[in-house]
Amino acid sequence: MFISYSHLADRPVAVALQQGLHRLAKRWFQVRALRVFRDDTSLAANPHLWTAITQGLSGSRFFLLVASRESAASEWVAKEVLFRRERSDPSSFLIVVTDGDVAWDGVSRDFDWAVTTALPRQLSGWFVDEPLWVRLDGARRGVQLSLRNAVFRAVVCKVASPVHGVPPDELDSVDIVRHRRANRVRAAAVVALVVLLVVSALLGVFAVRQRDEAVRQATAASVRAFAAEADALADRDPVLSARLALAAYRLDPAAEQARQGVLRALDRNRHHVRHLVQEPALTAGGAGRKVDTGLPGTVALSPDGAVLAVGARWTGGVRLWEVASGRELGALGEAPGNSDRLGPALRFGDDGATVSVSTADTVEVWDVATRTRLSSSPAPPSEQAPGSTTATSRDGRSIVRGDDDGRISLLDAGSTPVEVLAELPDVVVGVVVSDDGAVAAAVDVHGNVLTLRTRADLRSDVLAGPVAGDAPQLLPSPDGRRLLVVRTGVVELWRVDERGQVGTFPTTEAFAGTFSPPVAAFSPDGRRFAIRSGGEVVVRDSESFHVLGSEPASGDPVDVAKAFTGQVGGVVTVVDAAGALTAVLPDGTRRVSEDIGAGLIGTPPGGAGAVLVADQSGGGRLTSWTSSGAPVGESRVEAAPTGIAVSDDGRFVALDDEVVDMTTGQRTPLRGGAGSGVAGSVLSFAARGDVVLQQVLPSRDYSGGTRLLVWDRRGGALIGEFDDHSLVPVNPFEVASGVVGVGPGSAVAVRQDGAIVLLGVEPDGWARSLCGLVGDFDPDERRDRLGGVELGPVC
């Protein structure tokens, strides 16, 4: 169809008619229902304009004239009409009138040109019968030129009817049907696209998860490999072993093997063990002079333990090391060259400023600071002595021995090993100790040299020095910043973060057990603490120690408990005069059981509380409360445990081998550990309730003391294990007498010598301590040991 119109007056109408004809009765798969030629859209930039128009006229079956006064006067419209008249019949000529008049004279069978003003004169005498023409009045006055407008739609239907060969009313219905069908097709296409999008997204998520799972499995495999290699190299190459343990932890800090490996490595080096020299083992046939020439053979420590001297076999050369940093200070001049297979005998002067080097022929004295020779003289026949494998401090308190299996042990006064301090790969041939016994050094048959601190422990800081007598009761504040230490006749207040004691308060009472009246307690917010003495409970401010109040407390356990709850709040559980188990809470007194049975309380007074009351079946009813006395929940326990602890909010209760969520009843097994020892266990929470500490008997080597198991409360995994003879064996029926959590990553413990120490119980702290000893991989180790695994610095 060709549309002819006046550009000046009827262009918007022509555009709307073209679009309407394109869309009316269009099938869903068609671009347009009719092909319409309009010069604005159908003509390219062409200098031969009339030729292009005539081609459009010749190729169109129908001619549509947008009639108006302006089109009737248009020269171009007249030429287009005349061209069409000469080459076709009037049946394909359609007229839409937008302005002016059109009248037909039936007598003359022509337009009444006296009235008609909208048509060009070129149409005169052409039509035999009145042609199809429709009016579109108002098209120039803002009428909506859209198929949604009923008037305009009717005009388009009448114009398109002869072209489609369908009556106008039927064409309208066909358009509606086809439009609905197109909508359905469009909706189906949208649904299909959405389904494809969802499927694509799911496939993408699946692919990402598969990739993440592959990365996770690869990481887990690397963690296992590094941890296993770290354990395998522990004896032969302790430094590399520790670095591999750190690599496993940096790859995946949440992996059980990684966390356990870091603590095992730290435990092996807990006494600040520095491996100053690591030499390859001699071959089976390599015991000859040429193989071990120059290897370390003898060691000596300055009296203050600050400097280590290492003598070389056969050559007699001596090197000096700074113990604190592990830094080599340098060699002492030229080697005398007349030493024997053990190396020269070494001895520091009393002030540590000089060191004597004795060989078979000479005794040389050297200045330690400048490493210059001060004197040289012939050696007396008995001057050089073989290296000793046992050393004793000047005060006799520290006895250190090296054994044929490479162990370096701390001995008691009866020469019985009480702790393995460190291990060398093979037979120990020399051991020395500082005058105060705090620092020791050793060398083995292969020339491996290490230093260690016998009394210090990388896993802990000493809060209070050794005190003789019974083990004290430890009562931390809820925020972990303060600590009450209850001893016989006195209560000490400590600031944990400052590692210092800030106050002492006399008391006439003594801690007697779980269900005895309390001696001291913190308030749930830690701002106040109370001490019982002389029949009175006195409460003080935790910062200023000013007395805030007091309350009489008779000898009756329930009255004492009421006095404490009245002053600081929290839960206090006691056995009253009738032998019944009574819980005294801030909101009242409750009789828990008529018979104590096997009831256990999990926290010291002042915090939340939990009680297990056993029945005849061996199990019991477990109940917990918040520090304000609000009940948290109850749970059935099938077997009476030997230890129990409750978190600060009363929600979680730890038993021997599980953690119970008292709000939901969910039970999380503590898995992967060695379980309770033969004499039961003591439990406590640490790290704001995220870690469970379990102290079990006996230690792994049965040398006395305990093991401390560190559990992840959320998953029940074993984070690590302290195997330490020095922690006090505790009575599982005495609350808070052994190890208690303080702060976000620490616990307070009592050693057998009476010292109070602060233990690190979180893996990040263990890794930092280990890094301070061994540092990061060197480039060759990183290339050879990491196997291409991308890993940043481990320290």
Stockholm file with secondary structure:
# STOCKHOLM 1.0

chainA/1-795         MFISYSHLADRPVAVALQQGLHRLAKRWFQVRALRVFRDDTSLAANPHLWTAITQGLSGSRFFLLVASRESAASEWVAKEVLFRRERSDPSSFLIVVTDGDVAWDGVSRDFDWAVTTALPRQLSGWFVDEPLWVRLDGARRGVQLSLRNAVFRAVVCKVASPVHGVPPDELDSVDIVRHRRANRVRAAAVVALVVLLVVSALLGVFAVRQRDEAVRQATAASVRAFAAEADALADRDPVLSARLALAAYRLDPAAEQARQGVLRALDRNRHHVRHLVQEPALTAGGAGRKVDTGLPGTVALSPDGAVLAVGARWTGGVRLWEVASGRELGALGEAPGNSDRLGPALRFGDDGATVSVSTADTVEVWDVATRTRLSSSPAPPSEQAPGSTTATSRDGRSIVRGDDDGRISLLDAGSTPVEVLAELPDVVVGVVVSDDGAVAAAVDVHGNVLTLRTRADLRSDVLAGPVAGDAPQLLPSPDGRRLLVVRTGVVELWRVDERGQVGTFPTTEAFAGTFSPPVAAFSPDGRRFAIRSGGEVVVRDSESFHVLGSEPASGDPVDVAKAFTGQVGGVVTVVDAAGALTAVLPDGTRRVSEDIGAGLIGTPPGGAGAVLVADQSGGGRLTSWTSSGAPVGESRVEAAPTGIAVSDDGRFVALDDEVVDMTTGQRTPLRGGAGSGVAGSVLSFAARGDVVLQQVLPSRDYSGGTRLLVWDRRGGALIGEFDDHSLVPVNPFEVASGVVGVGPGSAVAVRQDGAIVLLGVEPDGWARSLCGLVGDFDPDERRDRLGGVELGPVC
#=GR chainA/1-795 SS CEEECCHHHHHHHHHHHHHHHHHTTCCTTCSCSSCCBCHHHHCCSCSCHHHHHHHHHHTCSCEEEEECHHHHTCHHHHHHHHHHHHHSCGGGEEEEECSSCCCEETTTTEECTTTCCSSCGGGTTTCSSCCCEEECTTTTTTCCCSTTSHHHHHHHHHHHHHHHTSCHHHHHHHHHHHHHHHHHHHHHHHHHHHHHHHHHHHHHHHHHHHHHHHHHHHHHHHHHHHHHHHHHTTTTCHHHHHHHHHHHHHHCTTCHHHHHHHHHHHHHTTTTCEEEECCCCCCTTCCSHHHHTTCEEEEEECTTSCEEEEEETTTCCEEEEETTTTEEEEECSSCCSCCCTTCCEEEECTTSSEEEEECSSEEEEEETTTTEEEEEEECCTTCCCCCCSEEECTTSCCEEEECTTSEEEEECTTSCEEEEEEECSSCEEEEEECTTSSEEEEEETTCCEEEEESSCCTTEEEEECCCCSSCCEEEECTTSSEEEEEETTEEEEEETTTTEEEEEEECSCCCCCTTSCCSEEECTTSSEEEEEETTEEEEEETTTCCEEEEEECCSCHHHHHHHHHHHHCSCEEEECTTSCEEEEETTEEEEEESSCTTCEECSCTTSCEEEEEECTTSCEEEEEECTTSCEEEEEEESSCCSCCEECTTSCEEECSSEEEETTTCCEEECBSSCCCBTTBEEEEEEGGGTEEEEEESSCTTSSSSEEEEEEETTTCBEEEEEEETTBCCCCTTSTTSSEEEETTTEEEEEBTTSCEEEEECSHHHHHHHHHHHHCSCCHHHHHHHSTTCCCCCCC
#=GC SS_cons         CEEECCHHHHHHHHHHHHHHHHHTTCCTTCSCSSCCBCHHHHCCSCSCHHHHHHHHHHTCSCEEEEECHHHHTCHHHHHHHHHHHHHSCGGGEEEEECSSCCCEETTTTEECTTTCCSSCGGGTTTCSSCCCEEECTTTTTTCCCSTTSHHHHHHHHHHHHHHHTSCHHHHHHHHHHHHHHHHHHHHHHHHHHHHHHHHHHHHHHHHHHHHHHHHHHHHHHHHHHHHHHHHHTTTTCHHHHHHHHHHHHHHCTTCHHHHHHHHHHHHHTTTTCEEEECCCCCCTTCCSHHHHTTCEEEEEECTTSCEEEEEETTTCCEEEEETTTTEEEEECSSCCSCCCTTCCEEEECTTSSEEEEECSSEEEEEETTTTEEEEEEECCTTCCCCCCSEEECTTSCCEEEECTTSEEEEECTTSCEEEEEEECSSCEEEEEECTTSSEEEEEETTCCEEEEESSCCTTEEEEECCCCSSCCEEEECTTSSEEEEEETTEEEEEETTTTEEEEEEECSCCCCCTTSCCSEEECTTSSEEEEEETTEEEEEETTTCCEEEEEECCSCHHHHHHHHHHHHCSCEEEECTTSCEEEEETTEEEEEESSCTTCEECSCTTSCEEEEEECTTSCEEEEEECTTSCEEEEEEESSCCSCCEECTTSCEEECSSEEEETTTCCEEECBSSCCCBTTBEEEEEEGGGTEEEEEESSCTTSSSSEEEEEEETTTCBEEEEEEETTBCCCCTTSTTSSEEEETTTEEEEEBTTSCEEEEECSHHHHHHHHHHHHCSCCHHHHHHHSTTCCCCCCC
//
